[in-house]
Amino acid sequence: MELPVWETGLRVFSQYDEDGVILFLLAVLGTGTRRFVDLGAADGLRASNTANLALNFGFDGVFVESRGSDVADGVRFYESHPDTSASPPRFVCDWITRENVNALVSGAGFTAVDWEGAVRHGLPLWDLVYFLAHAMIVLERVAADAAPAAIADLFAGRSPGSPHALAWVRRMVEALAIPRELVGPLALTSWLHHGLSAEQRTAAVRREGGEPSGGLTRLPRLVAERWLADPALGARWSAWA
């Protein structure tokens, strides 16, 4: 007999019956790494789908929340609770967008990929350029202070990973029939946009009493500056062709 999944529901910390459904799915699929990522987590307790895992099932994880007061409450709770004080889950105070979600959680040993905001014209190329840059940072373990130069080298064709990354750019350009003369300006405006949006998120987080990660805030702006100054990049970028 098939069992409707919501008949397995129960509420411990979740808003509705998500706690029970999650336990049922873990029982069927296995617990894997016993780690979680909670995006938009509030204080990690209120209407939380992951607090039960952290407190009662020994899961480790990261909570991401933009409101500084909620982050402070969550940190205090998990650092003082007897079941998590020895190794409390991590809190990250920042806004979440498709541009920054990978970087926000990667420092805690997680990777999340969010493409839901992608659209057909222009933005997919923006997403691809940004994704390739951060994938290179993770895969090659590039230090934060070396990342802007490494990203410039990647797209200028000076890096060992350049042929693979630039091949993906060509595929995207061909798939979307993007005019060749627009590829450079699109890539440049991508980094200019990411640099400005990072500064806007920083200001918003600080208004809520939080402090975003410095590397995440500065990297897009530093890459934009290098992209403008590098003769192999700029609005006439052609290394991808």
Stockholm file with secondary structure:
# STOCKHOLM 1.0

chainA/1-241         MELPVWETGLRVFSQYDEDGVILFLLAVLGTGTRRFVDLGAADGLRASNTANLALNFGFDGVFVESRGSDVADGVRFYESHPDTSASPPRFVCDWITRENVNALVSGAGFTAVDWEGAVRHGLPLWDLVYFLAHAMIVLERVAADAAPAAIADLFAGRSPGSPHALAWVRRMVEALAIPRELVGPLALTSWLHHGLSAEQRTAAVRREGGEPSGGLTRLPRLVAERWLADPALGARWSAWA
#=GR chainA/1-241 SS CCCCGGGGCCCSSSSSSHHHHHHHHHHHHCCTTCEEEEESCTTSSTTCSSHHHHHHSCCEEEEEESCHHHHHHHHHHHHHSTTTTTSCCEEEESCCCTTTHHHHHHTTTCCCCCCTTCCSSSHHHHHHHHHHHHHHHHHTTCCGGGHHHHHHHHHHTCSTTHHHHHHHHHHHHHHHTCCHHHHHHHHHHHHHHHHHHHHHHHHHHHHTTCCCCHHHHHHHHHHHHHHHHCTTSGGGCCTTC
#=GC SS_cons         CCCCGGGGCCCSSSSSSHHHHHHHHHHHHCCTTCEEEEESCTTSSTTCSSHHHHHHSCCEEEEEESCHHHHHHHHHHHHHSTTTTTSCCEEEESCCCTTTHHHHHHTTTCCCCCCTTCCSSSHHHHHHHHHHHHHHHHHTTCCGGGHHHHHHHHHHTCSTTHHHHHHHHHHHHHHHTCCHHHHHHHHHHHHHHHHHHHHHHHHHHHHTTCCCCHHHHHHHHHHHHHHHHCTTSGGGCCTTC
//
